[in-house]
Amino acid sequence: MQTHELYGLILNKKWTDFLKSLEVGEHTFTFPSIPDIKSCKATAYDINSNKTGRAYYFNVVKDEKKVTITVVAQ
């Protein structure tokens, strides 16, 4: 999926679709707000606890609203 399409999913708060669209590896995005980051992280936590074969790990720089998401195949 193209970067602009991924940002469209972020702007529309489609966290599950956004996370599932990421390929295995590391991805960095700037989010619109801290609450959006928290909401996306909560969705990732839920997916991780379901053990669907992929796990999502977050590294957040709050003052920049920058998030690095690491996707790992399990």
C-alpha positions in Angstrom: 0.0 0.0 0.0 1.3 3.5 -0.8 2.3 5.9 1.9 -0.5 8.4 1.1 -3.1 5.5 1.4 -1.7 4.6 4.8 -1.9 8.2 6.0 -5.5 8.2 4.7 -6.2 5.2 7.0 -4.6 7.1 9.9 -6.7 10.3 9.2 -9.8 8.2 9.1 -8.8 6.3 12.3 -9.1 2.9 10.6 -6.5 1.4 13.0 -7.1 -2.3 12.2 -7.0 -1.7 8.4 -3.9 0.5 8.9 -2.0 -2.1 11.0 -2.9 -5.0 8.8 -1.7 -3.0 5.7 1.8 -2.7 7.1 4.4 -5.2 5.9 6.8 -7.0 8.2 9.5 -4.5 9.2 9.8 -1.0 10.6 7.6 1.9 9.6 7.6 5.5 10.8 4.6 7.8 10.7 3.6 11.2 12.1 0.1 11.0 13.7 -2.3 13.9 14.0 -2.6 13.7 17.8 -1.5 11.8 20.9 -5.0 10.4 21.5 -4.8 8.9 17.9 -1.5 7.2 18.8 -3.0 5.8 22.0 -6.0 4.5 20.1 -3.9 2.8 17.5 -1.7 1.3 20.2 -4.8 -0.1 21.9 -5.9 -1.7 18.7 -2.4 -3.2 18.2 -2.4 -4.5 21.7 -5.8 -6.2 21.0 -4.4 -7.8 17.8 -1.3 -8.9 19.6 -3.3 -10.6 22.3 -5.3 -12.6 19.7 -2.0 -14.1 18.4 -2.9 -13.7 14.7 0.6 -14.5 13.4 1.8 -10.9 13.5 2.8 -8.6 16.4 3.1 -4.8 16.5 5.6 -2.9 18.6 5.5 0.9 19.1 8.2 3.4 19.8 6.7 6.9 20.3 8.2 10.3 20.4 5.3 12.3 21.9 6.5 15.8 21.3 6.8 15.1 17.6 3.8 12.8 17.4 6.2 10.4 15.6 5.6 6.7 15.8 7.8 3.9 14.7 5.9 0.6 14.4 7.8 -2.6 14.1 5.8 -5.5 12.6 7.0 -9.0 13.4 5.8 -12.2 11.9 5.2 -14.9 14.6 
